[in-house]
Amino acid sequence: MTLSAALWQLLGKNPRTDGEDERSTAPALHALLKEIDAAYPSRPSGKPLSFPEDHGAHGDLPMDAWRFAGTLRSEQGRRFGFQLMLSRLGLRPGSPNRPSAWASYQVYRGVFTLTDAQDRRFYAFERFDRAALGLSGYQRSPIQRIWLEDWTVDLADGSGDKPTFELRAEGEGARIDLRLESRKPILRAGASGSPDAGGSRLRAYFISRMEASGSLSMRDNRYAVIGSAFLDHAFGRALWPAGQVAWNRYWIQLDEGRE
């Protein structure tokens, strides 16, 4: 299911009719996203970030996006790359006023990828689910967790400025079970440092280097792995411009410890 179809379905709107292509729905989707953004009350953009709370979802804002990515190597020197991205889109603030167990104003999207450098193979998986019936969501206790079915991000230790996360994700023929321990403090990006053209509409922070350890499975082979990773978490009121948009960024981690 595409994002546009999911939005229309959850909001009770009428999706495009047969014969219409994606380009014809772009203006309507843009208007729908503007309607969603306008439904949320304003929130002061200068509010200081507070941890561990800001590691979690921000239900009073329309969106959150968490992206973990890194490079791994096995004991035999085999090299891998991974990415796990979870994002939340709020369609309306609050909870639906109807008794259905399927009712939700939150939808989660996930992307999980693995790269096998030796065999030159790339695995990619994508999911969408509403935050109902336990399919996806965010919990504050007993441990902070963001999940999308069996893809999970747990805040194992958020007591200081160098948090620890545990990641689990599985697709057909691929799986990661990783522990990421921060080796550098959280980098807070203010309004001027936000990574989008919307300025203070989008808040963000980054952890530029985390030590990764755990296991990776690929094509029935399991590897104990170590490596390096990073996190960026953005949240706020970003608006999607009409038309197609590409957002390309590169993270470079040097062996000498700089990023």
N, C-alpha and C positions, 0 to 999 in steps of 0.2 A: 504494500500500500504506500503511495506517495504521501509526502507531508501534506500537500494540498487536500488530498482525499481524506486524510485523517482529520484535518481541521474541519472540513465541511461536515463530516459524519458526526463528530463530537458536538458541534455547535448546532446541528440540525439544519444546516444550510443545504441547498441543492447543488450537487456537483455538476460538472460539465456534462452535457448530453453526448450520446454517441456521435462520432464524426467530428467533434471539436478537438483541436490539438492543444498541447500544453501552452503554446504561445497565446491562444485566445483567452486562457484563464488567468494569465499573469496580472492584468489590471484588477480583476476581481479579487485575486489572492492578496495583492498589495493592499487593497481597500480593507479586506478582512483583517489583515495584520495591523493596520492602523486602528481599526475598531477595537481590537484586542488591547493595543497599547493604551488607548484612551480610557479603557475601562478601569485601569489601575490608578489609584490616587498617587499624587506626587510624593516623592521621598527626597529629603535633602541629600544632595550629591556629596556634600563635604563631610558626612558622617565618617569618623575614623573606623578603619577595619578593626574587628575584634575577633580574636581566635581563642578557643577553637570554633566558635559559633559560625564564623564566616567560611569555614571549610564546607559547611552544609548548604542546603537549598534555601533560597530566599523567596518564600511563598508570597511576600508582599510585592514582588516584582515579577514581570512577565517571563524572564528567562534566566537560566543558569547553564553554563557549559564547562565541563571538566575534561581536560585532555592530558593524559599520561602517555609518554612515548619515550623510547630509549633503545639502547643496543645491549645485547647479551652475548655471552660466550660460554661454551661448555667446557668441561675439564679437558676435553680433547682438542680444544681450540676452534670448534665449530662456531660460526658467528650467525646471530639472528638479530632481527629488528622487530619491535612490537609497538602497537598503539592501541589504547583503549580510551575512547571518548564517549562520555555520557552527557546528554543535554536534556534540560527540562523546559517545556514551553507551557506557561500558564495561559489558558484561554479566557478565564474570568477569575477575579479574586473570590475568595470564599469557597463554599461548597454548594453543589447543586441542590435545589429544593425539590427533590423527588426521591421516592423510596428505593429506587432501583439500585442493586448492588453494583451495577455496571456504571453508575453515574460518576463522572469525574470531570473536573475542569483542567486537569493536568495531563499532559502527554509527554512521554519520555522517548528519546531516540538514542540508540547506541551504535557505535562503529568499532569493530575489533579487527585488527589486522596483524598478521605475522609474516615476516620475510625470512626465508632460508637462503643465506648468501651462497652457501656451497652448492646447493642444487638449483639455485636461481628459481625458486618457487615463491609465489606470493599468495597468501590466503586472506580473504576479506569477507566480513560478515556484517550485516546491518539489521537492526530490529527497531520496531516501533511498538509501544504499548501505552495504554491509558493507565493512570495511577488508580486502579480499582482492582478488587479481588486479589490483591497481593501481587499483581503482575509487575508493577514497578512502583517506585516511590523513594521517599527519604524518611529515615527515622533518626531521632536525636538520642534515644537511649534504648537499651543499656549501652549501646555503642553507636556512634554516628555511622550510618550506612546509607549509601545510595545504591539502588539496585534496579536492574532491568531483567526480569526473570532470574536466571542463574548467573548473570553477570553482576558482580558486586565490587564496590569500593568501600572498604572499612577504614575508619580513622583509628588505627591501633593505639596511637599515642599522640595526643594533641595538646599536651600540657605546656609545651614551650614553643620557641620560635623555630624549632627544627622537628616538625611532625613526622610520624611514621604511618604509612598507608599499607594496606594489604589488598591486592587485586586478584580477582578470579574471573576468568572468562573462558568459554569453550564454544567452539564451532565444529563443523564436520571435519574431523581429521586434525584439529589443532586445539591446544589448550595452554593457558598460562596460570600459574599459581605463584605470585610474587610478593615479596615484602620489600618496600621501598623506604629507606631510612634517609632523611634529609641530612646532607653534609654542609649545607649553607643555609643561612637564615632566609625567611620569607622576604621577598622583594615586593614591596607595596607600590603599586602604580596609582598615582593620583589622577585627577581629571586630565591634566596635561599629558600624562603618560599612558592614558588608556589607548588600547591598540585599535581604535576605530575612529572614523571621521565624526562620530557623534559626540565626541568630547565627554562631558560628565554624564551622559546618558548611560555609559557602560563603565562599570568598575572592574578592576582586575588585580590579581596578584600572581606572582610566579615563584616557583622554587627551581632554581637553575641547575641544581645537581643533587641527585639522590642515588644512594648506593642500592643496587638491586640484587636480590638473591632469591632463590627458589627453584622452581622446576618448570619445564616446558615440554609439551608433548606434540609430536608432529608425525603423522603417518605411522602410528603405532610404535613410535620410538620416543622414549622419555629421556630427557637430559636434565641434569643438575646444572644450573646456570648462575652466573654472576654478571654484573654489568653496571651501567649508568643510565639514569633516567631523569626526566624533568616533568614538572606539572605547570600548566596554566589554568586558572579558574577565572572565568569572566561571568559577570551577572549584571543585570540592569534592564534598561528599557530600549535596547537597540531596535531601530526600525530597518526593515529590509527595503532597500530602494527598488523601484520598479525596474524590470529588466534583469539581465544576467549580471552577476557580480562574482569576481574571483578574488579570494583573499589568500595570498601566498606569503608564508613566513618560513624562515630557516633558523633552526637552533643549531649552534656549533659548540661542542664541548671539546676543549683542547686537553691533551694529555698532561700538560703542565698545571691544570686546575682552573684555567680561565674559561669563561663562556662568552 
